[in-house]
Amino acid sequence: MYEPNILSVLPPLLAIILAIVTRQVIISLTIGIWIGFCLLESVDPLTGLALAIEGIIAVFGDAGDTRVLVFTLVVGGLIATVESLGGVRGFIRLLETKRWVNSPFRAQWLAYFTGVVIFIESNITLLVAGAVSRPLFDRYKIAREKLAYIIDSTSAPICILIPLNAWGAVVIGILESSNIGSPVEVFISAIVFNFYPLAAIALSAIVIWKGIDIGPMKKAQARTEAGQLLWPDATPMVDPSILADEGKEADEKDRARYMVIPIAVMVLSMPLGLYITGEGSMSAGSGSTSVLWAVLAGVGSAWVLALLDRRARVDELMQTFFKGAGGLLPVAMILLFALALGDVANLLGTGTYVAQVAQETIPLALLLPLLFILSSFIAFSIGSSWGTFAIMIPLAMQIALSLDVSVTLFLAAVLSGSVFGDHASPISDTTVVSSMASATDHIDHVRTQLPYALIAAGVAAIAFLLAGIAFL
């Protein structure tokens, strides 16, 4: 059996560095997976390559991971269907007719509040906010990278503050398995101490209010104002064919309901799915199953509307669906390889090793900020908030119980760090989907968002330090 050691951090760290330097995310992930299996099995590079291929295929052996991949393709079909029916154009026309969105300032607030209001699941939040706001951002010459930052900062950070969604269900379930009494109460009590999500949400609002563009974002905004949507060497994270209908002017047949009703059906289906899969308990429900059901229900409702209004035939709807699903195939591939890297990182004990080292060397007063930093590093390395929850929440709860201190503060530190690491990681699914929903280059999104994420993380780290001094 492999014993976790300092080499356990090499595969995810190498994949992240290569992704940033080369801008080739799939190749970088492949190298990380390959190195990981070479270390895990102590084999030569050729044998390690064969094991890496099997490791990628093994992702489909996990039903939850497979549902995430299928969900990604179905979402592509939903986006294409809604846009082909004129739902986005109709909604934008409604906003402009009512004079709700008639300036760059209001377009940014639309993206922000869409993320705040639709808190059922982070990827659904991203996709809805991106679909509605992207045409307006292009029209008013606001950088797509700015859109990606805004919707990324109001997806996972909002979702982790709400107990009644997939994120809350996952955290509460882990708390229950960690023998924590009243896990729902502990989760709710941790909300006010969940400093990174609160800081990220507040900072993005300030950025919109004051028009703050720093570092790479400032350059991206200047480029957009000059009439260039993307950098010359950029590769948008969505097939251009999906966006082909956006440039058309809305006509009398384009209606906001073709977008609003499918979204409403998705939002309502998510808690229903959690209730059904949890056999009467939302906290015990399957997040991945509920999300897949929700997006399928959204597609179904869009099809029903199209057929009732005679906007399209079944064969046309099928063609549009497959066209949209194909457009998101690159995103599904990145998610597949990211999940495989997360699996090999777990087998190597990446999170366990880093957690053990930190636990042995941390003074009591520094536990909260270092738990935040440690969770951040793990989430950044494996590209998954939920994976970090699974690694760090049981450990943090054990430490808190053994020290007889507040489990609420320890939970908040882990949740905040997990969301920050996921928010900043180029291999995170929410970061990937943010790039896709904004139709921007993925690495450009990572680079432009990072300064803002680091500012919010700095605020959170200081807040946890003060909380540690005050309460521990």
C-alpha positions as CSV (number, residue, x, y, z in Angstrom):
1,M,0.0,0.0,0.0
2,Y,1.3,3.4,-0.9
3,E,2.3,5.6,2.0
4,P,1.7,9.3,1.5
5,N,4.8,11.4,1.3
6,I,6.1,14.7,-0.1
7,L,5.9,13.3,-3.6
8,S,2.2,12.9,-3.2
9,V,1.8,16.6,-4.0
10,L,3.8,16.4,-7.2
11,P,1.1,15.3,-9.7
12,P,-1.6,17.9,-9.0
13,L,1.1,20.6,-8.5
14,L,2.7,19.7,-11.8
15,A,-0.6,19.7,-13.6
16,I,-1.5,23.1,-12.3
17,I,1.8,24.7,-13.2
18,L,1.8,23.2,-16.7
19,A,-1.8,24.3,-17.3
20,I,-0.9,27.9,-16.4
21,V,2.3,28.0,-18.4
22,T,1.3,26.1,-21.5
23,R,-2.4,26.9,-21.6
24,Q,-3.0,23.3,-22.6
25,V,-5.2,22.1,-19.8
26,I,-6.0,18.5,-21.0
27,I,-2.3,17.8,-21.8
28,S,-1.3,19.2,-18.4
29,L,-3.9,17.0,-16.6
30,T,-2.8,14.0,-18.6
31,I,0.8,14.5,-17.5
32,G,-0.3,14.9,-13.9
33,I,-2.3,11.6,-14.0
34,W,0.6,9.8,-15.7
35,I,3.1,10.9,-13.1
36,G,0.6,10.1,-10.3
37,F,0.2,6.4,-11.4
38,C,4.0,6.1,-11.9
39,L,4.4,7.1,-8.3
40,L,1.5,5.1,-7.0
41,E,2.5,1.8,-8.6
42,S,6.3,2.4,-8.6
43,V,6.5,1.5,-12.3
44,D,8.3,2.7,-15.4
45,P,6.8,5.5,-17.5
46,L,5.4,3.2,-20.2
47,T,3.6,1.0,-17.7
48,G,2.5,4.2,-15.9
49,L,0.9,5.5,-19.1
50,A,-1.1,2.3,-19.5
51,L,-2.3,2.7,-15.9
52,A,-3.1,6.3,-16.4
53,I,-5.4,5.4,-19.4
54,E,-7.2,2.9,-17.2
55,G,-7.4,5.5,-14.4
56,I,-9.2,7.8,-16.8
57,I,-11.6,5.1,-17.9
58,A,-12.2,4.2,-14.3
59,V,-13.9,7.6,-13.7
60,F,-16.9,6.2,-15.5
61,G,-17.1,3.5,-12.8
62,D,-18.2,6.1,-10.3
63,A,-21.9,6.9,-10.9
64,G,-21.6,10.4,-9.5
65,D,-18.7,11.3,-11.7
66,T,-20.5,9.9,-14.8
67,R,-23.6,11.9,-14.0
68,V,-21.5,15.1,-13.8
69,L,-20.1,14.3,-17.3
70,V,-23.5,13.6,-18.7
71,F,-24.9,16.7,-17.1
72,T,-22.2,18.8,-18.9
73,L,-23.3,17.5,-22.3
74,V,-27.0,17.9,-21.5
75,V,-26.4,21.4,-20.4
76,G,-24.9,22.1,-23.8
77,G,-28.1,20.8,-25.4
78,L,-30.2,23.0,-23.1
79,I,-28.2,26.1,-23.9
80,A,-28.4,25.5,-27.6
81,T,-32.2,24.8,-27.4
82,V,-33.0,27.9,-25.3
83,E,-31.0,30.1,-27.6
84,S,-32.4,28.6,-30.8
85,L,-35.9,29.2,-29.6
86,G,-35.1,32.8,-29.0
87,G,-35.4,32.6,-25.2
88,V,-32.2,34.6,-24.5
89,R,-33.0,37.2,-27.1
90,G,-36.6,37.5,-25.8
91,F,-35.4,37.9,-22.3
92,I,-32.9,40.6,-23.3
93,R,-35.6,42.4,-25.2
94,L,-37.8,42.3,-22.2
95,L,-35.1,43.8,-20.0
96,E,-34.4,46.6,-22.5
97,T,-38.1,47.3,-23.1
98,K,-38.7,47.6,-19.4
99,R,-35.5,49.6,-19.2
100,W,-34.1,47.3,-16.5
101,V,-30.8,46.8,-18.2
102,N,-29.8,49.7,-20.4
103,S,-26.1,50.4,-19.5
104,P,-22.9,48.5,-18.8
105,F,-23.3,49.1,-15.1
106,R,-26.7,47.4,-15.0
107,A,-25.5,44.6,-17.2
108,Q,-22.9,43.7,-14.6
109,W,-25.5,43.9,-11.8
110,L,-27.7,41.5,-13.8
111,A,-25.0,38.9,-13.9
112,Y,-24.3,39.5,-10.1
113,F,-27.9,39.1,-8.9
114,T,-28.6,36.2,-11.2
115,G,-25.9,34.4,-9.4
116,V,-27.2,35.4,-6.0
117,V,-30.8,34.4,-6.7
118,I,-30.2,31.1,-8.4
119,F,-28.4,29.3,-5.6
120,I,-29.5,25.7,-6.2
121,E,-26.3,24.4,-7.8
122,S,-23.1,26.2,-8.8
123,N,-22.9,25.0,-12.4
124,I,-26.6,25.9,-13.1
125,T,-26.0,29.3,-11.6
126,L,-23.0,29.8,-13.9
127,L,-24.7,28.7,-17.0
128,V,-27.9,30.7,-16.5
129,A,-26.0,33.9,-15.5
130,G,-23.6,33.4,-18.5
131,A,-26.4,32.8,-21.0
132,V,-28.4,35.9,-19.9
133,S,-25.5,38.3,-19.5
134,R,-23.0,37.4,-22.1
135,P,-24.8,39.1,-25.1
136,L,-25.3,42.2,-22.9
137,F,-21.6,42.3,-21.9
138,D,-20.6,42.0,-25.6
139,R,-23.0,44.8,-26.6
140,Y,-21.8,47.2,-23.9
141,K,-18.2,46.3,-24.4
142,I,-17.5,44.8,-21.0
143,A,-14.7,42.1,-21.0
144,R,-15.9,38.5,-21.0
145,E,-13.3,37.9,-18.4
146,K,-15.2,40.3,-16.1
147,L,-18.3,38.3,-16.7
148,A,-16.5,35.1,-15.8
149,Y,-15.2,36.7,-12.6
150,I,-18.6,38.0,-11.5
151,I,-20.5,34.8,-12.1
152,D,-17.7,32.6,-10.6
153,S,-17.8,34.8,-7.5
154,T,-21.5,34.4,-7.1
155,S,-21.8,30.7,-7.8
156,A,-19.9,28.4,-5.3
157,P,-19.6,31.3,-2.7
158,I,-23.3,31.7,-2.7
159,C,-24.1,28.0,-2.8
160,I,-21.9,27.2,0.2
161,L,-23.9,29.7,2.3
162,I,-27.2,28.0,1.7
163,P,-28.1,24.7,3.5
164,L,-31.0,23.8,1.2
165,N,-29.1,22.8,-2.0
166,A,-26.6,20.2,-3.3
167,W,-23.7,21.8,-1.5
168,G,-25.5,21.9,1.8
169,A,-26.6,18.3,1.4
170,V,-23.0,17.2,0.8
171,V,-21.5,19.1,3.8
172,I,-24.3,18.0,6.2
173,G,-23.9,14.4,5.1
174,I,-20.2,14.5,5.8
175,L,-20.8,16.1,9.2
176,E,-23.3,13.3,10.0
177,S,-20.7,10.7,9.1
178,S,-18.2,12.5,11.3
179,N,-20.5,11.9,14.4
180,I,-21.3,15.6,14.8
181,G,-24.6,16.2,16.6
182,S,-27.1,18.5,15.0
183,P,-25.1,18.8,11.7
184,V,-27.7,21.2,10.2
185,E,-27.4,23.6,13.1
186,V,-23.6,23.4,12.9
187,F,-23.7,24.2,9.2
188,I,-26.1,27.2,9.7
189,S,-24.0,28.5,12.6
190,A,-20.8,28.4,10.4
191,I,-22.4,30.7,7.8
192,V,-21.4,33.9,9.6
193,F,-17.8,32.7,10.0
194,N,-17.5,31.5,6.4
195,F,-15.2,34.4,5.6
196,Y,-14.0,33.7,2.1
197,P,-17.4,33.3,0.4
198,L,-18.6,36.4,2.2
199,A,-15.5,38.4,1.2
200,A,-15.7,37.2,-2.4
201,I,-19.4,38.1,-2.8
202,A,-18.8,41.5,-1.2
203,L,-15.6,42.2,-3.2
204,S,-17.3,41.4,-6.5
205,A,-20.1,43.9,-5.6
206,I,-17.6,46.5,-4.8
207,V,-15.8,45.8,-8.1
208,I,-19.0,46.4,-10.1
209,W,-20.0,49.5,-8.0
210,K,-16.6,51.2,-8.3
211,G,-15.6,49.8,-11.7
212,I,-12.4,48.4,-10.3
213,D,-10.2,46.7,-12.9
214,I,-6.7,45.5,-11.8
215,G,-3.9,43.6,-13.3
216,P,-4.8,41.4,-16.3
217,M,-8.5,42.4,-16.0
218,K,-7.6,46.0,-16.7
219,K,-5.8,44.9,-19.9
220,A,-8.8,42.7,-20.9
221,Q,-11.2,45.6,-20.4
222,A,-9.1,47.9,-22.5
223,R,-8.9,45.3,-25.3
224,T,-12.7,44.8,-25.2
225,E,-13.4,48.6,-25.4
226,A,-11.1,48.6,-28.4
227,G,-13.5,46.2,-30.1
228,Q,-11.7,42.9,-29.5
229,L,-13.7,40.4,-27.6
230,L,-10.7,38.0,-27.0
231,W,-7.0,38.0,-27.2
232,P,-5.6,36.9,-30.7
233,D,-4.3,33.6,-29.3
234,A,-7.3,32.9,-27.1
235,T,-9.5,29.8,-27.4
236,P,-13.0,30.4,-26.1
237,M,-14.4,27.5,-23.9
238,V,-17.4,27.0,-26.0
239,D,-18.0,26.1,-29.6
240,P,-18.8,29.2,-31.6
241,S,-21.8,27.5,-33.3
242,I,-23.6,27.5,-29.9
243,L,-23.4,31.3,-29.9
244,A,-24.3,31.7,-33.5
245,D,-27.9,32.8,-32.8
246,E,-26.9,35.6,-30.3
247,G,-26.1,38.1,-33.0
248,K,-29.6,38.1,-34.4
249,E,-32.1,40.7,-33.6
250,A,-35.1,39.6,-31.5
251,D,-38.4,39.2,-33.4
252,E,-42.0,38.9,-32.3
253,K,-41.7,35.1,-31.9
254,D,-38.8,35.4,-29.4
255,R,-40.2,35.2,-25.9
256,A,-38.6,35.4,-22.5
257,R,-40.6,32.4,-21.4
258,Y,-38.5,30.1,-23.6
259,M,-35.7,30.8,-21.1
260,V,-37.5,31.7,-17.9
261,I,-39.7,28.6,-17.7
262,P,-36.9,26.0,-18.3
263,I,-34.8,27.8,-15.7
264,A,-37.7,27.9,-13.2
265,V,-38.3,24.2,-13.8
266,M,-34.6,23.4,-13.1
267,V,-34.6,25.5,-9.9
268,L,-37.7,23.8,-8.6
269,S,-36.6,20.3,-9.7
270,M,-33.3,20.5,-7.7
271,P,-34.8,20.4,-4.2
272,L,-37.4,18.0,-5.4
273,G,-34.7,15.7,-6.6
274,L,-32.8,16.0,-3.3
275,Y,-36.0,15.1,-1.4
276,I,-36.8,12.1,-3.6
277,T,-33.2,10.7,-3.7
278,G,-32.9,11.3,0.1
279,E,-36.2,9.3,0.6
280,G,-37.8,12.3,2.4
281,S,-34.6,14.0,3.6
282,M,-33.0,16.6,1.5
283,S,-29.7,16.4,3.5
284,A,-29.5,12.7,2.5
285,G,-30.2,13.3,-1.2
286,S,-27.8,12.8,-4.1
287,G,-26.5,16.1,-5.4
288,S,-25.2,14.8,-8.7
289,T,-28.5,12.9,-9.4
290,S,-30.6,15.9,-8.5
291,V,-28.6,18.2,-10.7
292,L,-28.9,15.8,-13.7
293,W,-32.6,15.4,-13.2
294,A,-33.0,19.2,-12.9
295,V,-31.3,20.0,-16.2
296,L,-33.1,17.1,-18.0
297,A,-36.4,18.6,-16.7
298,G,-35.3,22.0,-18.0
299,V,-34.7,20.4,-21.5
300,G,-38.0,18.7,-21.4
301,S,-39.9,21.8,-20.5
302,A,-38.1,23.7,-23.3
303,W,-39.1,21.0,-25.8
304,V,-42.8,21.1,-24.6
305,L,-42.9,24.8,-25.1
306,A,-41.4,24.6,-28.6
307,L,-43.8,21.9,-29.7
308,L,-46.9,23.6,-28.2
309,D,-46.0,26.9,-29.9
310,R,-44.9,25.1,-33.1
311,R,-41.5,26.8,-32.9
312,A,-39.7,23.6,-33.9
313,R,-40.2,20.0,-34.9
314,V,-38.9,17.0,-32.9
315,D,-36.2,16.3,-35.4
316,E,-35.0,20.0,-35.3
317,L,-35.0,19.9,-31.5
318,M,-32.8,16.7,-31.6
319,Q,-30.4,18.3,-34.1
320,T,-30.1,21.4,-31.9
321,F,-29.6,19.3,-28.8
322,F,-26.8,17.3,-30.3
323,K,-25.2,20.4,-31.7
324,G,-25.2,22.0,-28.3
325,A,-23.9,18.8,-26.6
326,G,-21.1,18.5,-29.1
327,G,-20.2,22.2,-28.4
328,L,-19.5,21.3,-24.8
329,L,-17.5,18.2,-25.5
330,P,-14.2,20.0,-24.8
331,V,-15.5,21.0,-21.3
332,A,-16.6,17.4,-20.6
333,M,-13.1,16.2,-21.6
334,I,-11.5,18.6,-19.2
335,L,-13.8,17.6,-16.4
336,L,-13.1,13.9,-17.1
337,F,-9.4,14.4,-16.9
338,A,-9.7,16.6,-13.8
339,L,-11.8,13.9,-12.1
340,A,-9.2,11.3,-12.9
341,L,-6.4,13.5,-11.5
342,G,-8.5,14.0,-8.3
343,D,-8.8,10.2,-8.0
344,V,-5.1,9.6,-8.3
345,A,-4.4,12.4,-5.9
346,N,-6.7,10.7,-3.4
347,L,-5.0,7.4,-3.9
348,L,-1.6,9.1,-3.3
349,G,-3.0,10.6,-0.1
350,T,-2.2,14.1,-1.2
351,G,-4.7,15.7,1.1
352,T,-4.0,13.4,4.0
353,Y,-0.2,14.0,3.8
354,V,-0.5,17.7,3.8
355,A,-3.1,17.7,6.6
356,Q,-1.0,15.4,8.8
357,V,2.1,17.6,8.3
358,A,0.2,20.7,9.2
359,Q,-1.5,19.1,12.2
360,E,1.8,18.1,13.8
361,T,3.4,21.6,13.5
362,I,0.6,24.1,14.2
363,P,0.2,26.2,17.4
364,L,-3.4,26.3,18.7
365,A,-3.9,30.0,17.9
366,L,-3.0,29.5,14.3
367,L,-5.2,26.5,13.7
368,L,-8.0,28.3,11.9
369,P,-6.0,30.4,9.4
370,L,-3.8,27.3,8.7
371,L,-6.8,25.1,8.2
372,F,-8.1,27.7,5.8
373,I,-4.7,27.7,3.9
374,L,-4.4,24.0,4.0
375,S,-7.9,23.4,2.6
376,S,-7.2,26.1,0.0
377,F,-4.1,24.3,-1.2
378,I,-5.8,20.9,-1.4
379,A,-8.8,22.3,-3.3
380,F,-6.4,24.2,-5.6
381,S,-4.4,21.0,-6.2
382,I,-7.3,18.6,-6.9
383,G,-9.7,21.2,-8.3
384,S,-12.6,20.2,-6.2
385,S,-14.4,21.8,-3.3
386,W,-16.4,18.6,-2.6
387,G,-13.3,16.4,-2.7
388,T,-11.6,18.7,-0.2
389,F,-14.8,18.6,2.0
390,A,-14.5,14.8,2.1
391,I,-10.8,15.0,3.0
392,M,-10.7,17.9,5.4
393,I,-14.1,18.1,7.2
394,P,-13.7,14.7,9.1
395,L,-10.1,15.7,10.0
396,A,-11.1,19.2,11.2
397,M,-13.9,17.8,13.2
398,Q,-11.6,15.2,14.9
399,I,-9.2,18.0,15.8
400,A,-11.9,20.3,17.1
401,L,-13.5,17.5,19.2
402,S,-10.1,16.4,20.6
403,L,-9.3,19.9,21.6
404,D,-12.8,20.6,22.9
405,V,-13.2,23.8,20.8
406,S,-15.9,25.1,18.5
407,V,-16.6,22.7,15.6
408,T,-18.4,25.6,13.9
409,L,-15.3,27.7,13.5
410,F,-13.3,24.7,12.2
411,L,-16.0,23.8,9.7
412,A,-16.1,27.4,8.5
413,A,-12.3,27.5,8.0
414,V,-12.5,24.3,5.9
415,L,-15.4,25.4,3.8
416,S,-13.8,28.8,3.2
417,G,-10.5,27.3,2.2
418,S,-12.2,24.7,-0.1
419,V,-14.2,27.3,-1.9
420,F,-11.1,29.6,-2.4
421,G,-8.9,26.8,-3.7
422,D,-11.7,25.7,-6.0
423,H,-12.3,29.3,-7.1
424,A,-8.6,29.9,-8.0
425,S,-7.8,26.5,-9.5
426,P,-7.5,26.1,-13.3
427,I,-8.6,22.5,-13.0
428,S,-11.8,23.2,-11.0
429,D,-15.1,22.3,-12.7
430,T,-16.7,25.6,-11.6
431,T,-13.7,27.6,-13.0
432,V,-14.0,25.6,-16.3
433,V,-17.8,26.1,-16.5
434,S,-17.3,29.8,-15.7
435,S,-15.0,30.1,-18.7
436,M,-17.5,28.2,-20.8
437,A,-20.5,30.1,-19.8
438,S,-18.7,33.4,-20.5
439,A,-17.3,32.1,-23.8
440,T,-13.8,33.2,-22.8
441,D,-10.4,31.6,-22.8
442,H,-10.0,29.4,-19.7
443,I,-6.5,30.4,-18.7
444,D,-7.4,34.1,-19.3
445,H,-10.2,33.7,-16.9
446,V,-7.9,32.1,-14.3
447,R,-5.3,34.9,-14.7
448,T,-7.8,37.8,-14.5
449,Q,-9.7,36.4,-11.6
450,L,-6.8,35.4,-9.4
451,P,-5.9,38.9,-8.1
452,Y,-9.4,39.4,-6.9
453,A,-9.6,35.9,-5.4
454,L,-6.3,36.5,-3.5
455,I,-7.6,39.8,-2.1
456,A,-10.7,38.1,-0.7
457,A,-8.5,35.2,0.6
458,G,-6.3,37.7,2.4
459,V,-9.3,39.2,4.1
460,A,-10.5,35.7,5.1
461,A,-7.1,34.6,6.4
462,I,-6.9,37.7,8.6
463,A,-10.4,37.2,9.8
464,F,-9.7,33.6,10.8
465,L,-6.5,34.7,12.5
466,L,-8.5,37.1,14.6
467,A,-11.2,34.5,15.3
468,G,-8.5,32.0,16.4
469,I,-7.0,34.5,18.8
470,A,-10.5,35.5,20.1
471,F,-12.1,32.1,20.4
472,L,-9.4,29.4,20.8
